[in-house]
Amino acid sequence: MSKEQSTGASKILLAFFGGLTAGVAAGLYLNSEHGRKMRDEAADKISDLESKIEEKVKEAFEAAKDKAQEFTKEVKK
């Protein structure tokens, strides 16, 4: 194996173990008390955002429906 191939393999192994370490650390953190609290807060915020988006979509749909009805009335005249 040439020196360039050895260096490339070393970089791949280093990246693999770095990713593995980061994954384990993230898993441990997210399963800690603080991590659970953070996940719960994030879920609440996402749920609130989902409700707001749903309401805005309903409002936009109703507005579009009203405009379509107005347009239809104008065309029929």
C-alpha positions in Angstrom: 0.0 0.0 0.0 1.4 3.4 -0.9 1.7 6.3 1.5 -1.2 8.1 -0.1 -3.5 5.1 0.2 -2.5 4.7 3.9 -3.2 8.3 4.6 -6.6 8.1 2.9 -7.5 5.0 4.9 -6.4 6.7 8.1 -8.6 9.7 7.3 -11.6 7.4 6.7 -11.0 5.5 10.0 -10.6 8.8 11.8 -13.8 10.2 10.3 -15.6 6.9 11.2 -14.6 6.9 14.8 -15.2 10.6 15.1 -18.7 10.1 13.8 -19.2 7.1 16.1 -18.0 9.2 19.1 -20.3 12.1 18.2 -23.3 9.7 17.8 -22.7 8.1 21.2 -22.3 11.5 22.9 -25.5 12.8 21.3 -27.4 9.6 22.3 -26.2 9.9 25.9 -27.0 13.6 26.1 -30.5 13.2 24.6 -31.3 10.4 27.0 -30.2 12.4 30.0 -32.7 14.4 32.1 -31.7 17.6 30.4 -31.9 16.0 27.0 -35.4 14.7 27.7 -36.5 18.2 28.9 -35.1 19.7 25.7 -36.8 17.1 23.5 -40.1 17.7 25.3 -39.8 21.5 24.8 -38.9 21.1 21.2 -41.9 18.8 20.7 -44.2 21.4 22.3 -42.8 24.2 20.1 -43.2 22.1 17.0 -46.8 21.2 18.0 -47.6 24.9 18.4 -46.0 25.8 15.1 -48.0 23.0 13.4 -51.2 24.4 14.8 -50.3 27.9 13.6 -49.5 26.7 10.1 -52.7 24.6 10.0 -54.7 27.7 10.9 -52.9 29.9 8.3 -53.5 27.2 5.6 -57.2 27.0 6.5 -57.5 30.9 6.3 -55.7 30.9 2.9 -58.0 28.2 1.6 -61.1 30.0 2.7 -59.8 33.2 1.2 -59.1 31.5 -2.1 -62.5 29.8 -2.1 -64.2 33.1 -1.5 -62.2 34.7 -4.4 -63.1 31.8 -6.7 -66.8 32.2 -5.8 -66.6 36.0 -6.4 -64.9 35.3 -9.7 -67.5 32.7 -10.7 -70.3 35.2 -10.0 -68.6 37.9 -12.1 -68.1 35.5 -15.0 -71.8 34.5 -14.9 -73.0 38.1 -15.2 
